[in-house]
Amino acid sequence: MSSSVEALRTENMTADERGNGEMKTKMKRVLFIAFDFPPRRTSGVYRPTALTKYLPRLGWQPTVLTVRGVRGQVEDLTLMERIPPEVLVARTRYMAVDGWEKLFGRSSRSAPATSGGVKTQPRPGRESRSLVKWLLRSLRAALYFPDRTAGWIPFGLVEAVKLHRKNRFDLIATTSPPRSGPVIGWLLKLLLGIPWVAEFRDPWLPPSDVREMLGEPVPRWRRSLDRLLYTSMLGRADAVVTVTQGHADELQNQYRVKRDKLFVVMNGFDEEDFGDSNGTNGDLFPPTHLHLSHFGTIYPHFSGKFFPALIELLKECPEFRDRLHINIVGFPDDEVLQYSRREELQGIIQIHRFIEHKDAIRAMRSSHCLLLFYAHPYISKSYIPGKIYEYLRVGRPILAVAYDGGAKQLIQEGKAGWVLEPDDIGGIKKALKTLLNQSLASGSRTPADPEYVAKFRYDHVAQNLARVFGEVVGDGR
C-alpha cells in the first residue's frame, strides 16, 4: 500500500476515468459492519447506506451487519428505498446496557464538569448528591465500554462468524461511531485473520470536555482502557480510514499510524437525493420570509455569538424583524432555546425538530442561507459535519460560526459563503446584514462552485473507498 493521506484526499476520479476493468473481474465480498443503518435515523446512517449502494457497481458485493430495531429510536422508512435488493442486510439482537438508567430518571446524567471553561464549585450541603453522581458516573464508565452500544458486540460477533463460515468474505469493513462496530472487526481479525479496514468517522479519544458534552464518561482509568483498546485496533487494522485530514494528522502524529495504511475518504452526498436542483417547486418554508436554517443537533455553546449579533442587528435594522425566520431543524441546546424565548427574537426562531431526510433537503432548498454552528476549536479542527456536503450541493450561501478546520476549508475552497470567528459579534453582524440585504434585493441564491462540489458525490466517494479495499486485498494481507 503506497498511497499517501494527502494523495487520496485530493483524488476523486469518476468511473469513466477509472475505466471498467474492475467491473469485469469477479465480485469480491465485504462484510460491512455498521450499527447505524436504515430505517434507524441518525447522522451516521447516510454514509454506510450510500457506500453499500454504490460498492456493487465497483466490484464489491456488501453484506451489511447491523442491529434490529431499537426501542424508542427515530426511524425514517424512506431510507430503506436506498438499499439495493442485491445487498443482504443481517440484523441481530442488541442488549441495551443503559436500561437501568431509567430507574434513576434524568438525575443519572452527569452534569458538565465545566461552565464557560471555569470549574464549577459544589454547593454547600450537596456532598451526598455529589457522591451519588460519582458512583453513577463510575458505573456508566464501567458498563459503557467502549460505549453505550457495547451490548451489541457479542451478538454481532457471533453473527459475523456464522456469515463468514457460510460464505467467506474477502474483507471486513467497520465504521464508527458508535464504537461497537470496530470492536467486532478487531475481534474478527484476531480470531479469523480476515483483512480488516477500520473507518473512524470521529476521533476515538477527544478531549475530556468534548466527551462530557457528548455524554460520555471520562474517568482517568477509563481513558486508559480506551487508549489501550484504540491503539490495539489501530495496530491490527490493515487500513485505517478517516473522513477528515485533521483526524488523519492526529492519528499519524499522536498514535504513530503508518502513513502507508492511513487514508482519508471524505464524506459526501447522494446525487439521487436532489433531482432537479434548479427548480424552486416544492419549497418547504413559506416564501413570505427570509429563511436562515440550521440542520441537526446544536451542542452546548456551539452557536458562539451568533444570536447576540442577531439581536444587535435587529435593533439597528428593525425592517428585518417581520421578514426573518431562523429555522432550527433538529435539536437545539438550552442556550438556543433560551434565545428563542427572548422578546427580541420571539417569532423569529422557529424550531422544527425531526423531519424526514427528503423533507430536510426540501427545507435546505427553501432557505436563503444555511447555518453551521461549530464553535469549538477541537471539533472544528478534527470533525466535519456530514450535512455540510448537502449544504454545498444545495447551493445556498453558508454562514458558518466556526474555528479553523475542515469545514472552513470546504466553504472557502468552494466559494460557498462566510466563516466567522465564534466570538466576532461585529463580523457575524456584518455578514448577516450583507446576506439579508442581498436576499431582499434580488433573492439571489448563488450556488457554490459546481465542479468543486461534484467530487463529493457518494458514487465518487465509494470509488475511493473501493480503492482502499483493493489495496488491502491486493497486497495479500
Residue pairs with C-beta under 8 A, 6 or more apart in sequence:
1 239
1 260
1 261
1 471
1 472
1 475
2 260
3 260
3 263
3 467
3 471
4 259
4 260
5 245
5 248
5 249
5 252
5 259
5 262
5 263
5 264
6 245
6 264
8 263
8 264
8 265
8 464
8 467
8 468
9 245
9 248
9 264
9 266
11 464
12 455
12 456
12 460
12 461
12 463
12 464
13 460
13 463
14 460
14 463
15 57
15 58
15 459
15 463
18 463
22 58
22 59
22 466
22 470
23 57
23 58
23 59
25 59
27 56
27 59
27 60
27 61
28 59
28 60
28 61
28 170
28 171
28 469
28 473
29 60
29 61
29 63
29 167
29 168
29 169
29 170
29 171
30 55
30 60
30 61
30 62
30 63
30 169
30 170
30 171
30 172
30 173
30 469
31 62
31 63
31 65
31 160
31 163
31 164
31 169
31 171
31 172
31 173
31 194
32 48
32 51
32 52
32 55
32 62
32 63
32 64
32 65
32 173
32 174
32 175
33 64
33 65
33 66
33 156
33 160
33 172
33 173
33 174
33 175
33 181
33 182
33 184
33 185
34 44
34 48
34 64
34 65
34 66
34 174
34 175
34 181
35 66
35 67
35 149
35 152
35 178
35 180
35 181
36 42
36 44
36 45
36 48
36 66
36 178
37 45
37 48
37 49
37 64
37 66
37 67
37 89
38 45
38 49
38 76
38 77
38 79
38 80
38 82
38 83
39 69
39 75
39 76
39 77
39 79
39 80
40 66
40 67
40 69
40 70
40 73
40 74
40 75
41 73
41 74
41 75
41 76
41 79
41 354
41 357
42 74
43 296
43 297
43 385
43 386
43 387
44 175
44 177
44 178
44 201
45 79
46 270
46 357
46 386
47 175
47 201
47 243
47 267
47 386
47 458
48 64
48 175
49 79
49 82
49 83
50 82
50 268
50 270
50 458
50 461
50 462
51 62
51 458
51 461
51 462
51 465
52 62
52 64
52 83
52 84
52 87
53 82
53 83
53 84
53 87
53 270
53 458
53 462
54 458
54 459
54 462
54 463
55 61
55 62
55 462
55 465
55 466
56 62
56 84
56 86
56 87
57 459
57 462
58 462
58 463
58 466
59 466
60 171
60 466
60 469
61 86
62 87
62 173
63 87
63 88
63 89
63 90
63 163
63 169
64 87
64 88
64 89
64 90
65 90
65 92
65 156
65 159
65 160
65 163
65 184
66 89
66 90
66 91
66 92
67 91
67 92
67 93
67 94
67 152
67 156
68 91
68 92
68 93
68 94
69 75
70 94
70 96
71 96
74 354
76 356
76 357
78 356
78 357
78 358
79 357
82 270
83 89
90 159
90 163
92 152
92 155
92 156
92 158
92 159
93 155
94 149
94 151
94 152
94 155
95 151
95 152
95 154
95 155
96 151
97 143
97 144
97 148
97 150
97 151
98 140
98 143
98 144
98 148
101 108
101 109
101 140
104 136
108 136
108 140
109 215
110 133
110 136
110 137
110 140
110 212
110 215
110 217
111 120
111 133
112 212
112 213
112 300
113 119
113 120
113 208
113 209
113 212
114 120
114 209
114 212
116 301
122 130
137 217
137 219
138 217
138 219
140 217
141 217
141 218
141 219
141 221
141 222
142 222
143 150
144 150
144 216
144 217
145 222
145 225
145 226
146 179
146 180
146 183
146 226
146 229
147 177
147 178
147 179
147 180
147 216
148 178
149 178
149 179
149 180
150 180
152 180
152 184
153 180
153 183
153 184
153 187
156 180
156 181
156 184
157 184
157 187
157 188
160 172
160 184
160 188
161 188
161 191
161 192
163 169
164 188
164 192
164 194
169 194
170 195
170 473
171 194
171 195
171 196
171 197
171 469
171 472
171 473
172 185
172 188
172 189
172 194
172 195
172 196
172 197
173 185
173 196
173 197
173 199
173 469
174 181
174 182
174 184
174 185
174 196
174 197
174 198
174 199
175 181
175 182
175 199
175 201
176 182
176 198
176 199
176 200
176 201
176 202
176 204
177 201
177 202
179 204
182 198
182 200
182 233
183 229
183 233
185 196
185 198
185 233
185 237
186 196
186 198
186 229
186 232
186 233
186 236
186 237
188 194
188 196
189 196
189 236
189 237
190 236
195 238
195 472
195 473
195 477
196 236
196 237
196 238
196 239
197 237
197 238
197 239
197 240
197 241
197 468
197 469
197 472
198 233
198 234
198 237
198 239
198 240
198 241
199 240
199 241
199 242
199 243
199 265
200 240
200 241
200 242
200 247
200 251
201 242
201 243
201 267
202 247
202 382
202 383
203 247
203 250
203 382
203 383
204 226
204 230
205 223
205 226
205 227
205 230
206 214
206 378
206 382
207 378
208 218
208 223
210 376
210 378
210 379
211 217
211 218
212 218
213 299
213 300
214 299
230 255
231 255
234 240
234 251
234 255
234 257
237 261
238 261
238 472
238 475
238 477
239 261
239 262
239 263
239 468
239 471
239 472
240 251
240 257
240 261
240 262
240 263
241 263
241 264
241 265
241 465
241 468
242 248
242 251
242 262
242 263
242 264
242 265
243 264
243 265
243 266
243 267
243 384
244 264
244 266
244 382
244 383
244 384
244 405
244 406
245 264
245 406
246 381
246 382
246 383
246 405
246 406
247 382
247 383
248 262
248 263
248 264
250 382
251 257
251 262
252 259
252 262
263 464
263 468
265 461
265 464
265 465
265 468
266 384
266 456
266 461
267 384
267 386
267 389
267 456
267 461
268 389
268 456
268 457
268 458
268 460
268 461
269 389
269 390
269 392
269 393
269 456
269 457
269 458
270 457
270 458
271 393
271 457
271 458
271 459
273 357
273 358
273 361
273 390
274 361
274 393
274 394
277 365
277 393
277 394
277 395
280 365
282 362
282 365
283 362
283 365
283 366
284 359
284 362
284 363
284 365
284 366
285 291
285 293
285 325
285 327
285 363
285 366
285 367
288 323
289 323
289 324
289 325
290 320
290 323
290 324
290 325
290 368
290 436
290 439
290 440
291 325
291 327
291 366
291 367
291 368
291 369
292 324
292 325
292 326
292 327
292 367
292 368
292 369
292 370
292 371
292 399
292 435
293 326
293 327
293 328
293 329
293 363
293 364
293 366
293 367
293 369
293 370
293 371
294 326
294 327
294 328
294 329
294 330
294 370
294 371
294 372
294 373
295 329
295 330
295 360
295 363
295 364
295 370
295 387
296 329
296 330
296 331
296 385
296 387
297 330
297 331
298 328
298 330
298 331
298 332
298 333
298 336
298 373
299 333
299 376
300 333
300 334
300 335
301 333
301 335
301 375
301 376
302 333
302 373
302 374
302 375
302 376
302 379
302 401
303 333
303 335
303 336
303 373
303 375
303 401
304 373
304 375
304 401
304 420
304 421
304 422
304 423
304 428
305 401
305 422
305 423
305 424
305 425
305 428
306 371
306 373
306 401
306 428
307 335
307 336
307 339
307 345
308 425
309 425
309 426
309 428
309 429
309 432
310 326
310 345
310 348
310 428
310 429
310 432
311 342
311 344
311 345
312 425
312 429
313 320
313 429
313 432
313 433
314 320
314 321
314 324
314 344
314 345
314 348
315 344
317 433
317 436
320 436
321 348
323 440
324 348
324 436
325 348
325 350
326 345
326 348
326 349
326 350
326 371
327 350
327 352
327 363
327 367
328 336
328 340
328 349
328 350
328 351
328 352
329 352
329 353
329 355
329 360
329 363
330 352
330 353
330 354
331 353
332 340
332 351
336 349
337 351
339 345
339 349
340 346
340 349
340 351
352 363
355 363
361 390
361 394
364 370
364 390
364 391
364 394
364 396
365 394
365 396
367 396
368 396
368 397
368 435
368 439
368 443
368 445
369 396
369 397
369 398
369 399
369 417
369 435
369 439
370 391
370 394
370 396
370 397
370 398
370 399
370 417
371 398
371 399
371 400
371 401
372 385
372 387
372 388
372 391
372 398
372 399
372 400
372 401
372 402
372 407
373 400
373 401
373 402
374 380
374 383
374 385
374 400
374 401
374 402
374 403
374 405
374 407
375 401
375 402
375 403
375 422
376 403
377 403
379 405
380 402
380 403
380 404
380 405
380 406
380 407
380 408
381 403
381 404
381 405
381 406
382 405
383 405
383 406
383 407
384 405
384 406
384 407
384 410
385 407
388 398
388 407
388 410
388 411
389 456
391 398
391 416
392 398
392 410
392 414
392 416
392 448
392 453
392 456
393 453
393 456
395 445
395 446
395 447
395 448
395 453
396 445
396 447
397 416
397 417
397 418
397 435
397 445
397 446
398 411
398 416
398 417
398 418
398 448
399 417
399 418
399 420
399 431
399 432
399 435
400 407
400 408
400 411
400 417
400 418
400 419
400 420
401 420
401 422
401 428
402 408
402 419
402 420
402 422
403 421
403 422
407 419
408 419
410 416
411 417
411 418
411 419
412 419
413 449
413 452
414 448
414 449
414 452
414 453
415 448
415 449
415 452
416 448
416 449
417 448
418 431
418 435
420 427
420 428
420 431
421 427
438 444
447 453
454 460
